[in-house]
Amino acid sequence: MPTRRTHIQTNLNGEEVDFLCEPRQSLLEVLREELGLTGTKEGCNNGNCGACSVIMNGRVVNSCCVLGVEAEGAEVTTIEGVAEGEALHPLQQCFLEEAALQCGVCTPGFIIASKALLDSEPSPDEGRIRHWLAGNLCRCTGYDKIVRAVLKASDMEEVSA
């Protein structure tokens, strides 16, 4: 017997989107497999690494731990929704300038989490940034370059725009 799929309507990266998903599918699976948004990465698939972080209704969530059906009526921002067209978001530019990435698996999650922080606290100190990003793991760059990139972005006026 085929699995019943549920019709979901959500606001994804500023656009109204409809999709079908199985009740057991994670939001991560829906984003990558159903909607073709592969910027959100699968790391651990159990909520420990933060690679799959998205902003859902103003909160950072691990999309591997959220069901796709929970996106009904929600506002979801993925890494694809951070840039403005071809122009990088200032936070993304700072990550490049500070070499705050290597393999790139964790980078989308760090940028999403950092954006959520700067949206709520435009001028966090280093301790606050480290605390906020504690749910995101990186095995390549370490954390100093990432923290420097977020600090640099926090000094830019247009970062929370």
C-alpha positions as CSV (number, residue, x, y, z in Angstrom):
1,M,0.0,0.0,0.0
2,P,1.5,3.4,-1.0
3,T,2.3,5.9,1.7
4,R,-0.1,8.8,1.7
5,R,1.5,12.2,1.0
6,T,0.4,15.4,2.6
7,H,0.0,18.7,0.9
8,I,2.0,21.5,2.6
9,Q,1.9,25.2,2.0
10,T,4.7,27.3,3.4
11,N,6.7,30.4,2.9
12,L,10.1,29.3,1.8
13,N,12.8,31.9,1.4
14,G,10.2,34.7,1.0
15,E,8.0,32.8,-1.6
16,E,4.8,30.8,-1.1
17,V,5.6,27.2,-1.9
18,D,3.4,24.1,-2.1
19,F,4.8,20.6,-1.9
20,L,3.8,17.0,-1.1
21,C,5.6,14.9,1.5
22,E,5.3,11.7,3.4
23,P,4.4,12.2,7.1
24,R,7.7,10.6,8.1
25,Q,10.0,12.8,5.9
26,S,12.2,15.3,7.7
27,L,12.2,18.9,6.5
28,L,15.8,18.2,5.5
29,E,14.7,15.4,3.2
30,V,12.0,17.6,1.7
31,L,14.3,20.5,1.1
32,R,16.9,18.4,-0.6
33,E,14.9,15.7,-2.3
34,E,11.5,17.2,-3.1
35,L,12.4,20.9,-3.5
36,G,16.0,20.6,-4.9
37,L,17.4,23.0,-2.3
38,T,20.7,21.2,-1.6
39,G,22.5,24.1,0.2
40,T,21.2,22.7,3.5
41,K,23.5,19.9,4.3
42,E,23.0,16.5,6.0
43,G,25.7,16.0,8.6
44,C,24.8,13.7,11.5
45,N,21.1,13.4,10.8
46,N,20.3,13.4,14.5
47,G,20.5,17.0,15.5
48,N,24.0,17.2,16.9
49,C,26.1,19.0,14.2
50,G,24.0,21.9,12.9
51,A,24.9,21.4,9.2
52,C,21.2,21.3,8.4
53,S,20.2,24.5,10.3
54,V,17.4,26.6,8.9
55,I,15.4,29.4,10.3
56,M,11.8,28.4,10.9
57,N,9.4,31.1,12.2
58,G,12.3,33.1,13.5
59,R,14.1,30.3,15.3
60,V,17.1,28.2,14.3
61,V,16.1,24.6,14.0
62,N,17.9,21.4,12.8
63,S,15.9,20.5,9.7
64,C,16.8,16.8,10.2
65,C,14.8,16.8,13.5
66,V,11.7,18.6,12.1
67,L,9.1,16.9,10.0
68,G,8.3,18.3,6.6
69,V,4.6,18.4,7.6
70,E,5.6,20.8,10.4
71,A,6.4,23.4,7.8
72,E,2.7,23.9,7.1
73,G,2.0,27.6,7.3
74,A,5.6,28.3,8.6
75,E,8.1,30.8,7.3
76,V,11.4,28.9,6.5
77,T,14.7,30.4,5.5
78,T,17.4,28.2,4.1
79,I,20.9,29.2,3.0
80,E,19.5,29.8,-0.5
81,G,17.4,32.5,0.9
82,V,20.2,34.5,2.6
83,A,21.7,36.1,-0.5
84,E,20.0,38.9,-2.5
85,G,20.0,37.6,-6.0
86,E,23.6,37.4,-7.2
87,A,24.8,39.6,-4.3
88,L,26.1,37.8,-1.3
89,H,24.7,38.7,2.1
90,P,27.4,40.6,4.1
91,L,27.7,37.6,6.4
92,Q,28.5,35.3,3.5
93,Q,31.0,37.9,2.2
94,C,32.7,38.0,5.7
95,F,32.9,34.2,5.8
96,L,34.8,34.4,2.4
97,E,37.1,37.2,3.5
98,E,38.0,35.6,6.8
99,A,38.5,32.2,5.2
100,A,35.9,30.8,7.6
101,L,35.2,27.7,5.5
102,Q,37.0,24.7,4.1
103,C,35.1,21.6,3.0
104,G,31.8,23.6,3.2
105,V,29.6,20.9,4.8
106,C,29.1,23.0,8.0
107,T,29.2,26.4,6.4
108,P,25.5,26.8,5.5
109,G,24.4,25.9,9.0
110,F,26.9,28.3,10.5
111,I,25.8,31.1,8.2
112,I,22.1,30.5,9.0
113,A,22.8,30.3,12.8
114,S,24.9,33.5,12.6
115,K,22.3,35.3,10.6
116,A,19.6,34.4,13.2
117,L,22.0,35.7,15.9
118,L,22.7,39.0,14.1
119,D,19.0,39.5,13.3
120,S,18.2,39.3,17.0
121,E,21.4,40.8,18.4
122,P,23.2,43.1,15.9
123,S,26.3,43.6,18.1
124,P,27.1,40.4,20.0
125,D,30.5,40.0,21.7
126,E,32.8,37.0,21.0
127,G,31.5,35.1,24.0
128,R,27.9,35.4,22.9
129,I,28.8,34.3,19.3
130,R,30.6,31.2,20.6
131,H,27.7,30.4,22.9
132,W,25.1,30.9,20.1
133,L,27.1,28.7,17.6
134,A,27.8,25.9,20.1
135,G,25.2,23.7,18.3
136,N,27.2,23.9,15.1
137,L,30.2,21.6,14.6
138,C,33.2,22.1,12.2
139,R,35.9,19.6,11.8
140,C,38.1,21.5,9.3
141,T,38.5,25.2,10.1
142,G,38.2,25.3,13.9
143,Y,36.1,28.1,15.2
144,D,38.3,31.2,15.4
145,K,37.9,32.2,11.8
146,I,34.1,31.7,12.0
147,V,33.8,33.8,15.1
148,R,36.0,36.5,13.4
149,A,33.7,36.5,10.4
150,V,30.6,36.9,12.5
151,L,32.3,39.8,14.5
152,K,33.2,41.5,11.2
153,A,29.7,41.1,9.9
154,S,28.3,42.5,13.1
155,D,30.2,45.7,12.4
156,M,28.5,46.2,9.1
157,E,25.3,48.3,9.1
158,E,23.4,46.3,6.4
159,V,24.0,42.9,7.9
160,S,20.5,42.6,9.4
161,A,18.7,43.9,6.4
